[in-house]
Amino acid sequence: MRKLLILTLLLLAPSLASATIVRALSVSQMTQEADAIVHGTVVKKASGWNPEKTRIYTLTTIKVTADWKSPKASEGFVTVRQIGGTVDGLTQSVVGNAELTLNEEVVLFLERSHDGAVHFVMGMAQGKFE
């Protein structure tokens, strides 16, 4: 009976674990593929639920001081969306996410969303430099 229990747990373990897989990107690749490369300061962060209340997202506003690739970013601010955050005392986090802290000065390699409303940090933490 004990062997059966151990075997069952071993078979179920992969379904219980989750992982973040991201392809390794060089600075050259990120430079080529990024929609925007900005230097700026984190000025605002706000977390909230998706409409289904199954996932928390954080929207971070960056005040852009230099824009090396995208005319969209030259408007002064960009909004970065990331999975994870804290809402109603519940925290969801993603291993490997770029950590963006209020008042932090950063250089970000960004991908624009399909509708252009927000950006995503390219390659997760790979696309952030302090």
Sequence and secondary structure as in RCSB ss.txt:
>XXXX:A:sequence
MRKLLILTLLLLAPSLASATIVRALSVSQMTQEADAIVHGTVVKKASGWNPEKTRIYTLTTIKVTADWKSPKASE
GFVTVRQIGGTVDGLTQSVVGNAELTLNEEVVLFLERSHDGAVHFVMGMAQGKFE
>XXXX:A:secstr
 HHHHHHHHHHHHHHH          HHHHHHH SEEEEEEEEEEEEEE TTSS EEEEEEEEEEEESS TGGGG
SEEEEEEE EEETTEEE  TT     TT EEEEEEEE TTSS EEETTGGGGEE 
